[in-house]
Amino acid sequence: MDHNRVIRDVTVRLPMASTAVEACQWTVDALARYAPATISVLLQVHDRLRCIAATGSWHVFSTVPPKAGIVGRVYASGVGATVAQVADDPDYLPLRPDVTAEICVPVLDPAGRPIGVLDLQWSDPVELGPWRETAERLANRLGARIVALGGPPAESRSEKLLRHAAAMTAAQTDWELMTAAIGAARDVSTLAAAVLVLGGRDGPRLGAPTRTPGELEHRLRAELAEAGTPALGRMIGRAHRHGAAYTLGEAGHPPTVDYAPLARAGVRTLVVVPVGSPDTGGVLLVADERLLSPDPTTVSLMELLAGQAWTCLDRLRTLAQLSEQANSDPLTGLRHTGPFGQRIATATPGRTALLAIDVDGFKSVNDTYGHQAGDRLLVGLARALQEALRQGDELFRVGGDEFVAVIEVNRPAEAVRIGERLAEAARRTGQTISVGVAVAEPRESPEATLRRADQALYTVKRTGRDAVHLAPAT
């Protein structure tokens, strides 16, 4: 094989390539005439190595993480690799069942920085040394041409949407999700600002801002907040009644009254997309202060984005609801033993007080009037005790008629006063309770603090009930 001829014939058309994609495809096609190998060029596009050109193959890796496989290893290190037996290389990404050898070299820019890789995989016996040298010379010429054409191709809008969809799926909270969604709307649409308005029990509200809100987004959010709930509701209703809409940014055409707040914020170009269902969903507003002409494809991409965002939001809310149900007592709605254990594990010595509470005579209520009457008593008592606690105090149901309040205090006497307030609240329901109080001590385990609170409770039970007792310090 005349490798100089291979290099000459492969690179003769490179100066005529008008795009990086053309340069890669012409290189692969020309090289394939000489090399009986599976050939591909992968360039870094955003955060991945993306296959820009390849010979025909049953399986082609469209994208590869920057450090995955032999191609990722070569890209990350900038050092080529000759693998005589791919089965012996743990990084090999299986492409064809008959591949035995692989040559992968970095595609470098003129400064010597990797911008991608040229990869050749062989299934027949081949002299790898000369092909490695030829591949390196071709990769260097290809890299220079790609840089001269402006670098690797930009990420397409559909590729951006796919990347953002993955980020939204990974969001752990509503706030993270909404931030990711409107950031994605800006990136994919190329418009300057995005705002998400969602319905709720108390009416529509603005979603989270982007991580780097621009001036237009600040003005948009201020105008929408000033317009109030009725105006937000009309925007949501309009979008769900009539569907997605957009403006071509033509001067001299005033907005409808529903969109007047947007015009006051300086919006001249707008894409409006309904989100979720009419009853519980909202609207995505993507805007710019320039007079632009978004095309129907942009609107379709925003609809896809809104659908993905809503699916992710619904999933997060369902998971939160299931978690709340799993952590809550179905009768009283109070959290139970699991969350209680987590809470007391964070007790602060000298500050965190545990108030062990037992309902006086509860067994006789069940025995005399039945379990339904006992359940009604517990529900009413739980509500009364919660209302008697301060903001930030927490009440847990840890047994049949057993409750524990976890509170933060400055001194033990304050915890006793809260216990007395709980006892008074119980009396107003026609029931009495016994309360044992213990304040966490230095180097004391949460379990030990709870045992002292229980012992104080038993003291009350033995001495007449309907009272509060503070456990002595150890």
C-alpha positions in Angstrom: 0.0 0.0 0.0 1.3 3.4 -1.0 0.4 5.4 2.0 1.6 8.7 0.5 -0.9 8.2 -2.2 -3.6 7.5 0.4 -2.8 10.8 2.2 -2.7 12.7 -1.1 -5.9 11.4 -2.4 -7.8 11.7 0.9 -6.7 15.3 1.5 -6.9 16.7 -2.0 -10.6 17.7 -1.6 -10.2 19.1 2.0 -9.6 22.7 0.8 -12.9 22.6 -1.1 -15.0 21.6 1.9 -17.3 24.4 3.0 -18.3 23.0 6.3 -16.8 20.8 9.1 -19.3 18.1 8.3 -18.3 18.0 4.6 -14.6 17.9 5.6 -15.2 14.9 7.9 -17.4 13.0 5.4 -15.1 13.5 2.5 -12.2 12.3 4.7 -14.1 9.1 5.7 -15.3 8.4 2.2 -11.9 8.8 0.6 -10.1 6.9 3.2 -12.6 4.0 2.9 -11.5 3.4 -0.7 -8.1 2.3 0.6 -8.7 1.0 4.1 -11.0 -2.0 4.5 -12.0 -0.8 8.0 -15.0 0.7 9.8 -14.1 4.4 9.9 -15.6 7.3 11.8 -14.8 10.8 12.9 -16.1 12.0 16.2 -15.9 15.7 17.3 -16.6 17.3 20.6 -20.0 19.0 20.4 -21.0 20.6 23.7 -20.2 17.9 26.4 -20.0 14.8 24.2 -18.1 13.3 21.3 -20.6 13.2 18.5 -20.2 11.1 15.3 -20.0 13.5 12.5 -19.2 11.0 9.7 -18.8 7.2 9.4 -18.7 4.4 6.9 -21.7 2.1 6.7 -22.2 -0.1 9.8 -24.9 -2.0 11.5 -24.1 -0.1 14.7 -22.7 3.4 15.1 -22.3 5.2 18.4 -24.0 8.6 17.8 -22.6 10.2 20.9 -20.0 9.0 23.4 -19.1 10.6 26.8 -15.7 12.4 26.5 -13.9 9.7 28.5 -15.8 6.6 27.4 -14.2 3.9 25.3 -10.9 3.9 23.4 -12.1 7.0 21.5 -12.8 8.9 24.8 -9.5 7.8 26.2 -7.7 9.1 23.1 -9.6 12.4 23.1 -9.0 13.0 26.8 -5.3 12.3 26.6 -4.6 13.7 23.2 -2.5 10.5 22.6 -3.3 8.0 19.9 -3.8 4.3 20.5 -3.1 1.2 18.5 -5.0 -1.8 19.9 -4.0 -5.1 18.2 -6.5 -7.1 20.1 -9.6 -5.2 21.1 -10.8 -8.1 23.3 -7.9 -7.4 25.6 -8.8 -3.7 26.1 -11.4 -3.0 28.8 -12.2 0.4 27.2 -13.3 -1.1 23.8 -16.8 -0.2 22.8 -18.2 -3.1 20.8 -19.1 -2.0 17.3 -19.0 -5.1 15.2 -18.7 -8.8 16.4 -15.8 -9.4 14.0 -13.6 -6.4 14.9 -10.1 -7.5 16.1 -8.0 -4.3 16.0 -8.5 -0.6 16.4 -6.5 2.5 15.6 -7.7 5.8 17.1 -5.9 9.1 16.8 -6.8 12.6 18.1 -7.9 15.2 15.6 -5.9 18.2 16.8 -6.3 22.0 16.2 -3.2 23.9 15.0 -2.3 24.5 18.7 -2.2 20.8 19.4 -5.5 20.6 21.3 -7.8 17.7 20.7 -11.1 18.6 19.0 -12.1 15.0 18.2 -10.8 11.6 17.0 -10.4 9.7 13.8 -11.1 6.0 14.5 -10.5 2.9 12.3 -11.6 -0.6 13.3 -10.3 -3.7 11.5 -11.7 -7.2 11.1 -9.0 -8.6 8.7 -5.3 -8.9 9.4 -3.5 -5.6 8.7 -0.1 -4.0 9.2 -1.1 -1.5 11.9 2.1 0.6 12.1 1.9 2.3 8.7 -1.9 2.9 9.1 -1.3 4.5 12.5 1.1 7.0 10.9 -1.2 7.6 8.0 -4.2 8.2 10.3 -2.2 10.7 12.4 -1.2 12.7 9.3 -4.7 12.7 8.0 -6.2 13.7 11.4 -3.8 16.7 11.6 -4.8 17.9 8.2 -8.5 17.4 9.0 -8.2 19.3 12.3 -6.6 22.3 10.6 -9.3 22.4 8.0 -12.1 22.1 10.6 -10.6 25.0 12.6 -10.3 27.1 9.4 -14.0 26.5 8.8 -14.9 27.7 12.3 -14.5 24.6 14.4 -16.7 21.6 15.0 -20.4 21.9 14.1 -22.7 23.7 16.6 -25.1 21.6 18.6 -28.4 21.4 16.8 -31.6 22.6 18.4 -32.9 19.0 18.7 -29.6 17.9 20.3 -30.0 20.8 22.8 -33.5 19.7 23.5 -32.4 16.2 24.2 -29.6 17.3 26.5 -32.0 19.6 28.4 -34.6 16.9 28.7 -32.1 14.6 30.4 -31.2 17.5 32.8 -34.9 18.0 33.6 -35.4 14.2 34.2 -32.5 14.4 36.7 -34.0 17.4 38.7 -34.7 16.5 42.3 -37.0 19.4 43.2 -39.7 21.5 41.6 -37.4 24.5 41.8 -34.6 22.7 40.0 -36.9 21.5 37.4 -38.5 24.9 36.6 -35.1 26.5 36.5 -33.9 23.8 34.1 -37.0 24.1 31.9 -36.9 27.9 31.4 -33.1 27.8 30.9 -33.7 25.2 28.2 -36.4 27.3 26.6 -34.0 30.2 26.2 -31.3 28.0 24.9 -33.3 26.0 22.3 -35.4 28.9 21.1 -32.5 31.4 21.1 -34.9 34.0 22.5 -33.7 36.2 25.4 -36.1 35.4 28.2 -38.5 32.7 29.4 -41.0 32.6 32.2 -43.1 29.7 33.5 -46.5 30.4 35.0 -48.1 27.5 36.9 -51.6 27.0 38.4 -52.0 26.1 42.0 -54.5 25.9 44.9 -54.1 29.6 45.6 -54.2 30.6 41.9 -51.5 30.9 39.2 -47.9 31.8 40.3 -44.6 32.5 38.6 -42.2 29.6 38.5 -38.5 29.8 39.5 -36.3 32.3 37.6 -33.4 31.1 35.5 -30.0 30.8 37.2 -28.8 33.9 35.2 -31.8 36.0 34.6 -31.3 38.8 32.1 -32.8 42.3 32.2 -35.8 41.3 30.1 -36.6 38.4 32.4 -36.4 40.7 35.4 -38.9 43.2 33.7 -41.2 40.3 32.6 -41.4 38.9 36.1 -42.0 42.3 37.7 -44.8 43.1 35.2 -46.5 39.7 35.6 -46.3 40.0 39.4 -47.8 43.5 39.2 -50.6 42.2 36.9 -51.7 39.8 39.5 -53.4 36.4 39.7 -56.4 37.2 37.4 -54.1 38.3 34.5 -52.0 35.2 34.9 -55.1 33.1 34.9 -56.3 34.6 31.7 -53.0 33.9 30.0 -53.2 30.3 31.1 -56.8 30.0 30.0 -56.1 31.5 26.6 -53.2 29.1 25.9 -55.2 26.1 26.9 -58.3 27.1 25.0 -56.6 28.1 21.7 -53.2 26.3 21.8 -49.6 27.4 21.2 -49.1 30.8 19.5 -46.3 33.1 18.4 -45.7 36.5 17.0 -43.6 37.3 14.0 -42.4 40.5 15.8 -44.0 42.8 13.3 -44.1 46.5 14.3 -47.4 48.3 14.5 -49.5 45.3 15.6 -50.7 45.8 19.2 -51.0 42.8 21.5 -54.3 41.6 22.9 -55.3 42.9 26.3 -54.1 39.6 27.9 -50.6 40.2 26.8 -50.4 43.9 27.6 -48.1 43.3 30.7 -45.7 41.6 28.4 -45.7 44.5 26.0 -45.1 46.9 28.9 -42.0 44.8 29.8 -40.6 45.5 26.4 -41.5 42.2 24.7 -41.7 42.4 20.9 -41.4 38.7 20.0 -43.3 36.0 21.9 -43.9 32.2 21.9 -46.7 31.0 24.1 -47.1 27.3 24.9 -49.6 25.6 27.2 -48.1 23.4 29.9 -49.9 20.4 31.4 -53.7 20.1 31.8 -56.1 23.1 31.8 -57.1 22.5 35.4 -53.7 22.2 37.0 -51.2 23.2 34.3 -49.9 26.6 33.2 -48.2 28.4 30.4 -44.6 28.8 29.1 -43.8 32.3 27.8 -40.6 32.7 25.7 -39.8 36.2 24.7 -37.4 38.7 23.2 -37.3 42.5 23.0 -36.0 42.3 19.4 -38.4 42.1 16.4 -37.8 38.5 15.4 -39.6 35.8 13.4 -39.7 32.5 15.2 -40.7 29.7 12.9 -43.3 26.9 13.5 -40.4 24.5 14.2 -39.4 26.7 17.2 -42.9 26.6 18.5 -43.0 22.7 18.1 -39.7 22.4 20.0 -41.2 24.6 22.8 -44.2 22.3 22.9 -42.0 19.3 23.2 -40.0 21.0 26.0 -43.2 22.0 27.8 -44.5 18.4 27.6 -41.3 17.0 29.0 -41.2 19.6 31.8 -44.8 18.8 32.8 -44.1 15.0 32.8 -41.1 15.6 35.1 -43.0 17.9 37.3 -45.9 15.5 37.7 -43.4 12.7 38.5 -41.8 14.8 41.2 -45.1 15.7 42.7 -46.3 12.1 42.7 -43.0 11.0 44.4 -43.4 13.8 47.0 -47.0 12.7 47.6 -46.0 9.0 48.0 -43.2 10.0 50.3 -45.5 12.1 52.4 -48.0 9.2 52.6 -45.2 6.8 53.5 -44.0 9.1 56.3 -47.4 10.1 57.7 -49.9 8.5 59.9 -53.1 7.9 57.8 -55.4 8.6 60.7 -54.1 11.9 62.1 -51.9 13.1 59.2 -49.0 13.5 61.6 -45.6 12.1 60.7 -44.7 8.9 62.4 -41.7 6.9 63.6 -39.4 7.1 60.6 -39.3 10.9 60.3 -39.3 11.1 64.1 -36.1 9.1 64.3 -34.5 11.3 61.6 -35.6 14.5 63.5 -34.3 13.5 66.9 -31.0 12.4 65.4 -30.3 16.1 64.9 -31.1 17.1 68.5 -29.0 20.0 69.9 -27.8 19.6 73.5 -29.4 22.1 75.8 -31.8 23.3 73.1 -33.9 20.4 71.8 -36.6 19.2 74.1 -38.7 16.0 73.7 -42.3 16.0 75.1 -43.6 12.5 75.4 -47.4 12.6 75.4 -49.9 9.9 76.4 -53.7 10.1 76.3 -55.2 9.5 79.7 -57.8 6.7 79.8 -57.7 6.1 76.1 -58.2 2.3 76.5 -61.5 2.8 78.4 -62.7 5.0 75.5 -62.1 2.2 73.0 -63.6 -0.4 75.3 -66.7 1.6 76.2 -67.5 3.4 72.9 -65.6 1.4 70.3 -62.6 2.0 68.1 -64.3 4.5 65.8 -64.9 6.8 68.8 -61.2 6.3 69.8 -60.1 7.3 66.3 -62.3 10.4 66.4 -60.7 11.3 69.7 -57.2 10.9 68.4 -57.9 13.0 65.3 -59.4 15.9 67.3 -56.7 15.7 69.9 -53.9 15.7 67.3 -55.4 18.8 65.7 -55.7 20.6 69.0 -52.1 19.8 70.0 -50.7 21.0 66.7 -52.6 24.3 67.0 -51.2 24.8 70.5 -47.6 24.4 69.3 -45.5 27.3 68.1 -44.2 27.8 64.5 -41.4 25.4 63.9 -42.4 22.9 66.7 -43.1 19.4 65.4 -45.6 16.8 66.6 -45.3 13.0 65.8 -47.5 10.1 66.4 -45.3 7.2 67.6 -47.9 4.7 68.9 -51.6 4.1 69.3 -52.3 7.0 71.7 -48.7 8.1 72.1 -47.3 11.3 70.7 -44.0 13.2 70.9 -43.5 16.9 70.3 -39.9 18.0 69.4 -39.3 21.6 70.1 -36.4 24.0 70.4 -36.1 26.0 73.7 -33.7 28.3 75.4 -34.2 26.8 78.9 -36.0 23.7 80.4 -38.7 25.9 81.9 -39.7 27.0 78.4 -40.3 23.3 77.5 -42.4 22.8 80.6 -44.6 25.8 79.6 -45.2 24.4 76.1 -46.1 21.1 77.8 -48.7 22.9 80.0 -50.1 24.6 76.9 -50.6 21.3 75.3 -52.3 19.9 78.4 -54.7 22.9 78.4 -55.4 22.4 74.7 -56.3 18.8 75.4 -58.6 19.7 78.2 -60.6 22.0 75.9 -61.4 18.9 73.8 -62.8 17.2 76.8 -59.7 14.9 77.2 -56.6 15.0 79.4 -53.0 14.0 78.6 -49.9 13.3 80.6 -46.7 14.9 79.4 -43.0 14.0 80.2 -40.3 16.5 79.2 -36.6 15.9 78.7 -34.0 18.3 77.3 -31.2 16.8 75.3 -27.9 16.8 77.2 -24.3 16.8 75.9 -23.0 13.4 74.8 -26.5 11.9 75.3 -27.9 9.8 72.5 -31.4 10.7 71.2 -32.7 7.4 72.4 -31.5 8.2 76.0 -33.2 11.6 75.9 -36.4 9.9 74.8 -36.2 7.3 77.6 -35.9 10.2 80.1 -39.0 11.8 78.6 -40.8 8.5 78.9 -39.8 8.1 82.5 -41.0 11.6 83.3 -44.3 10.6 81.6 -44.7 7.5 83.7 -44.1 9.6 86.8 -47.1 11.8 85.8 -49.2 8.6 85.2 -48.3 7.2 88.7 -49.1 10.5 90.5 -52.5 11.3 89.0 -52.2 12.1 85.3 -53.3 15.3 83.5 -50.0 17.1 84.3 -46.5 17.9 83.0 -43.2 16.6 84.6 -39.6 17.6 83.7 -37.1 14.8 83.7 -34.1 15.5 86.0 -30.7 16.0 84.3 -28.4 13.0 84.4 
